[in-house]
Amino acid sequence: MKTRLLILWLFWSMNSLVWGQTDPLVQANTWWAEAQEAYQQERYADAVQLYEKIQRSGLADQALYFNLANAYYKSNQVGNSIYYYEKALLISPEDKDVLANLAYAQKMTLDQATTPLSPTLGQSIAKKIIRWNPVRLKYGAIIGLWLFVGFVVLYRLSGTSRAKKWGFALAVISLVAGLFSFSAEALRTRWILKDQPAIVFGIVSVREAPASGTPELFTLNEGTKVQVLEELDGWGHIELADGTQGWMELSGLKKLRELPE
C-alpha cells in the first residue's frame, strides 16, 4: 500500500511540475488570442492591457512589441507606440512593417526629425555585432576551444605526417574561430553598455548642465529618441541623432535596452 501511495505521489508531483512549466505559455496564448480579438473589435485599451500582461510574464518578442505598439498608436499614445516600435526594431532591425509604422508614428510627434550624422566605420561595425546572437557567440568560443584541444591531441598522437598536418591545420582554424567568437562577445557587451537609446516622455527641458538652475538649451517633446551617454544624480547626458547634446532629468526618459547583468 505504501509503495502504491509513493508511486501515485511521484506521478502527481511530475504531472504538477509539467503543468507548472507549461501553464505560463498556455496563459500567454490565451491573453494573446483575447488581445487580438480586442484589437479587431477596436477595444484598443483592452488590447494594450492584455499585451502588457504577456510582456510582464517574460514572454515578449518582436511580434508582441509590434502589436503592442499598434494598439498604443490606435489609442493616440504616441510616446508608447514609438517606444515599442523601437523595442521591436532592437530584435528585428530590418522589419519593413515595423519601420513603416514607426515612420507614421513619428509624424505625429511635435519635434521635427533631425538629420542623423553619418556613422563612422567603428560605429557601423558595432551596430552589426550588437545584433549577433550572444548565445551563439558563447557556444562558438567554448566549442572552438574544445576542438582546438582535441586537434592538438590528434596532432601530438598521430603517427603519420598527413594526420599531423590535418591536426595542426584544424587546431589553428578552431583556435581562430574560438578567439573570434570570444572577442566578438566581449566587444558586443562593451558596445551595448555604450549603446543606450531611450524615448522621451512628456515635454522636457534639456539644460547646459545636470542641474535645474542651469540655462535651458532647448525642449524635447514626447516620442523623441535620444542616446544616453552618461548618468549623474538623476540626470542624463543625452545626444540627439544630429549630434546635439545636453542634460535632462532621467525621469523624462524610458530606456529601450536593458543593461546586461
ABEGO torsion letter per residue (X at the ends): XAAAAAAAAAAAAAAAAAAAAAAAAAAAAAAAAAAAAAAAAGBAAAAAAAAAAAAAAGABBAAAAAAAAAAAAAAGBAAAAAAAAAAAAAABAABAAAAAAAAAAAAABABBBBBBBBBBAAAAAAAAAAABBAAAAAAAAAAAAAAAAAAAAAAAABABAAAAAAAAAAAAAAAAAAAAAAAAAAAAAAAAAABBBBBBBEBBBBBABBBAABBBABBBBBGBBBBBABBBGGBBBBBBAAGBBEBBBAAABBBABBBBX
